[in-house]
Amino acid sequence: MQANNSMEDKLKAFERLLGIMEDLRAKCPWDKKQTFESLSYLTIEETYELTDAILEKNLDELKGEIGDLMLHMVFYSKLGSEVGAFDVADVLNTVCDKLVERHPHIYGDVVAETEEEVKANWEKIKIKKNKKSVLAGVPKSLPSMVKATRIQEKARGVGFDWDEKEQVFEKVQEEFKELHTEIDEGNQEKIEAEFGDVLFSMINYARFIGVDPESALEKTNKKFIQRFQYLEAGAKAEGKEIASMTLDEMNAYWEAAKKK
């Protein structure tokens, strides 16, 4: 099924949301109390719920989660207008100006025929404008796995990267060897450092083979939960406590769960 709302319908829907936001901010006790800071934690939660819907391929749920995030963006814009800093028009025009500036191959005379050329142009424009490190745009508060991915992508945007995935895999193997060496030595600080290097190189390899490491790990988490809950249900059906079962007994349920 394809959405077929007209541009007029879309603008009316957005105008309706803006009107509701005005009402809530003026009349609702909870909405009247909210600040940038209080909303920020809820926005993070909503973002994770959006990601869950994507991973579960639940498009109906995804529609709702996108709406929740759009509400938050409108809310922040309303708060900004109340302190005279910006309103939703300023927010939208700012992002539109940014998109036009960073897509000179669409709105200018620059040629970029591949995804990599587009990314490279994007990073060069950001550095030229801000005169900062190419890595300056990576948010400090990002989860470490996501941050590592963004760091690597930005470095690649200016040409600092491996050429072939085989080279990256060799680096992964090298980092594993260094980790094992430090484990044998027993220096916990160095073990932690090498373990971090292993994770960083694995995330780099995931990028080269077209895998989103965060998504892949979350799918494995969900798979483990499903199988472990199958084990719990099986044990309960036989009147057993998992803590008192042998590893072989638990593994039998685990293998059954894998076959299911």
Wavefront OBJ file of the C-alpha trace (Angstrom):
o trace
v 0.000 0.000 0.000
v 1.375 3.379 -1.005
v 0.619 6.594 0.856
v -0.944 9.090 -1.523
v -1.597 12.196 0.540
v -1.195 15.392 -1.444
v 1.245 18.132 -0.479
v -1.752 20.126 0.716
v -2.818 17.253 2.978
v 0.680 16.976 4.409
v 0.870 20.698 5.140
v -2.554 20.603 6.799
v -1.474 17.689 9.002
v 1.675 19.557 10.067
v -0.364 22.704 10.732
v -2.731 20.611 12.855
v 0.199 19.335 14.928
v 1.447 22.888 15.456
v -2.007 23.926 16.620
v -2.279 21.027 19.051
v 1.162 21.892 20.439
v -0.035 25.442 21.110
v -3.073 24.082 22.977
v -1.070 21.607 25.056
v 1.538 24.145 26.067
v -1.162 26.595 27.127
v -3.627 24.245 28.816
v -2.072 20.914 29.863
v -0.387 20.883 33.324
v 2.196 18.286 32.246
v 3.098 19.964 28.952
v 3.331 23.381 30.629
v 6.036 22.063 32.985
v 8.340 20.620 30.330
v 11.771 22.060 29.538
v 14.517 21.278 27.011
v 16.223 19.181 29.683
v 13.167 17.225 30.818
v 12.213 16.374 27.242
v 15.695 15.243 26.213
v 15.539 11.983 28.180
v 12.132 11.175 26.729
v 13.421 11.898 23.218
v 16.192 9.337 23.678
v 13.623 6.772 24.813
v 11.401 7.530 21.818
v 14.384 7.119 19.482
v 15.061 3.644 20.841
v 11.383 2.754 20.419
v 11.645 3.910 16.811
v 14.659 1.651 16.340
v 12.753 -1.297 17.843
v 9.952 -0.811 15.319
v 12.490 -0.732 12.475
v 14.227 -3.905 13.659
v 10.894 -5.680 14.031
v 9.812 -4.455 10.559
v 6.552 -3.223 12.101
v 5.566 -0.385 9.773
v 2.354 0.448 11.634
v 4.325 0.812 14.871
v 7.000 2.761 13.000
v 4.408 5.277 11.826
v 3.440 5.957 15.426
v 7.031 6.254 16.628
v 7.898 8.710 13.861
v 4.929 10.772 14.984
v 6.160 10.748 18.569
v 9.560 12.043 17.497
v 8.009 14.708 15.281
v 5.980 15.859 18.277
v 9.204 16.215 20.256
v 10.806 18.302 17.499
v 7.767 20.574 17.412
v 7.860 20.775 21.225
v 11.524 21.853 21.230
v 10.706 24.458 18.585
v 7.869 25.786 20.724
v 10.175 26.045 23.738
v 12.696 27.895 21.590
v 10.064 30.396 20.472
v 9.055 31.070 24.074
v 12.558 32.284 24.928
v 12.899 34.191 21.666
v 15.669 31.956 20.304
v 13.964 30.291 17.301
v 10.663 28.851 16.154
v 9.703 25.928 13.931
v 10.111 28.022 10.761
v 13.690 28.872 11.772
v 14.389 25.198 12.469
v 13.035 24.035 9.102
v 14.747 26.800 7.130
v 18.042 26.042 8.858
v 17.968 22.390 7.847
v 16.807 23.278 4.321
v 19.699 25.733 3.916
v 22.107 23.083 5.201
v 20.808 20.460 2.771
v 21.101 22.813 -0.201
v 24.641 23.820 0.828
v 25.798 20.239 1.311
v 24.322 18.915 -1.911
v 26.147 21.039 -4.504
v 25.792 18.127 -6.942
v 22.028 18.784 -6.861
v 21.825 22.545 -6.276
v 25.166 23.579 -7.780
v 27.684 22.603 -10.444
v 29.644 19.953 -8.490
v 29.706 16.433 -9.944
v 29.171 13.493 -7.577
v 28.007 10.250 -9.134
v 28.610 7.816 -6.273
v 27.603 7.609 -2.631
v 31.235 7.889 -1.558
v 31.752 11.082 -3.558
v 28.644 12.579 -1.944
v 29.920 11.722 1.553
v 33.371 13.117 0.777
v 31.887 16.404 -0.471
v 29.676 16.592 2.632
v 32.635 16.285 5.012
v 34.786 18.740 3.051
v 32.035 21.363 3.154
v 31.594 20.881 6.919
v 35.329 21.249 7.582
v 35.608 24.319 5.329
v 32.678 26.029 7.037
v 33.431 25.154 10.639
v 37.243 24.971 10.405
v 37.192 22.091 12.870
v 38.327 18.488 12.939
v 36.350 16.167 10.695
v 35.500 14.255 13.877
v 34.181 17.294 15.727
v 30.651 16.590 14.562
v 30.443 13.216 16.321
v 28.242 13.735 19.420
v 30.075 12.931 22.650
v 26.973 11.343 24.188
v 26.465 8.736 21.458
v 26.586 5.091 22.583
v 30.124 3.843 22.035
v 29.274 1.386 19.251
v 27.357 3.984 17.266
v 30.089 6.545 17.948
v 32.764 4.195 16.595
v 30.755 3.718 13.402
v 30.338 7.466 12.906
v 34.030 8.119 13.588
v 35.010 5.590 10.944
v 32.509 6.927 8.424
v 33.746 10.484 8.871
v 37.382 9.427 8.528
v 36.487 7.582 5.338
v 34.814 10.734 4.041
v 38.222 12.412 3.758
v 40.022 9.345 2.423
v 41.424 7.851 5.648
v 40.382 4.231 5.285
v 41.377 0.765 4.135
v 41.014 -0.176 0.477
v 39.774 -3.767 0.792
v 37.732 -5.677 3.365
v 40.427 -8.375 3.477
v 42.833 -5.810 4.936
v 40.327 -4.986 7.646
v 39.803 -8.668 8.477
v 43.559 -9.088 8.842
v 43.495 -6.157 11.268
v 40.733 -7.879 13.260
v 42.866 -11.029 13.526
v 45.896 -8.949 14.533
v 43.918 -7.247 17.298
v 42.675 -10.612 18.595
v 46.257 -11.869 18.838
v 47.287 -8.759 20.749
v 44.350 -9.258 23.114
v 45.345 -12.873 23.782
v 48.919 -11.772 24.453
v 47.778 -9.277 27.100
v 45.425 -11.860 28.643
v 48.399 -14.176 29.069
v 50.364 -11.307 30.624
v 47.499 -10.591 33.033
v 47.629 -6.779 32.834
v 43.964 -5.787 33.202
v 44.429 -2.237 31.944
v 46.108 -3.437 28.754
v 43.525 -6.217 28.368
v 40.761 -3.604 28.412
v 42.616 -1.448 25.874
v 43.155 -4.372 23.500
v 39.550 -5.512 23.919
v 38.469 -2.026 22.847
v 40.734 -2.290 19.804
v 39.110 -5.622 18.899
v 35.627 -4.116 19.097
v 36.678 -1.067 17.074
v 38.199 -3.248 14.354
v 35.131 -5.506 14.293
v 32.875 -2.474 13.854
v 35.161 -1.328 11.044
v 34.907 -4.741 9.373
v 31.107 -4.664 9.730
v 31.105 -1.422 7.765
v 33.093 -3.028 4.964
v 30.738 -6.007 4.653
v 27.571 -3.897 4.803
v 26.456 -4.801 8.332
v 25.112 -2.360 10.906
v 26.819 -3.625 14.096
v 24.218 -2.087 16.419
v 21.370 -3.725 14.492
v 23.211 -7.049 14.232
v 23.901 -7.162 17.971
v 20.322 -6.225 18.832
v 19.014 -9.023 16.600
v 21.305 -11.436 18.440
v 20.028 -10.071 21.765
v 16.443 -10.723 20.682
v 17.363 -14.201 19.465
v 19.018 -15.036 22.780
v 16.004 -13.770 24.722
v 13.612 -15.895 22.645
v 15.693 -19.030 23.095
v 16.266 -18.463 26.800
v 12.563 -17.895 27.381
v 11.859 -21.159 25.519
v 14.256 -22.847 27.938
v 12.472 -21.249 30.901
v 9.052 -22.322 29.635
v 10.254 -25.885 29.004
v 11.760 -26.171 32.462
v 8.605 -24.810 34.062
v 6.429 -27.284 32.134
v 8.484 -30.127 33.638
v 8.368 -28.604 37.112
v 12.081 -27.867 37.155
v 14.075 -24.879 38.371
v 16.661 -23.681 35.856
v 19.205 -23.097 38.615
v 19.058 -26.795 39.536
v 19.333 -28.134 35.972
v 22.576 -29.395 34.504
v 24.159 -27.621 31.550
v 23.353 -30.636 29.341
v 19.676 -30.437 30.312
v 19.549 -26.727 29.546
v 21.427 -27.210 26.287
v 18.828 -29.735 25.121
v 16.140 -27.035 25.359
v 18.477 -24.530 23.755
v 19.045 -26.743 20.716
v 15.303 -27.352 20.473
v 14.726 -23.597 20.495
v 17.247 -23.161 17.663
v 15.403 -25.746 15.559
v 12.133 -23.934 16.141
l 1 2 3 4 5 6 7 8 9 10 11 12 13 14 15 16 17 18 19 20 21 22 23 24 25 26 27 28 29 30 31 32 33 34 35 36 37 38 39 40 41 42 43 44 45 46 47 48 49 50 51 52 53 54 55 56 57 58 59 60 61 62 63 64 65 66 67 68 69 70 71 72 73 74 75 76 77 78 79 80 81 82 83 84 85 86 87 88 89 90 91 92 93 94 95 96 97 98 99 100 101 102 103 104 105 106 107 108 109 110 111 112 113 114 115 116 117 118 119 120 121 122 123 124 125 126 127 128 129 130 131 132 133 134 135 136 137 138 139 140 141 142 143 144 145 146 147 148 149 150 151 152 153 154 155 156 157 158 159 160 161 162 163 164 165 166 167 168 169 170 171 172 173 174 175 176 177 178 179 180 181 182 183 184 185 186 187 188 189 190 191 192 193 194 195 196 197 198 199 200 201 202 203 204 205 206 207 208 209 210 211 212 213 214 215 216 217 218 219 220 221 222 223 224 225 226 227 228 229 230 231 232 233 234 235 236 237 238 239 240 241 242 243 244 245 246 247 248 249 250 251 252 253 254 255 256 257 258 259 260
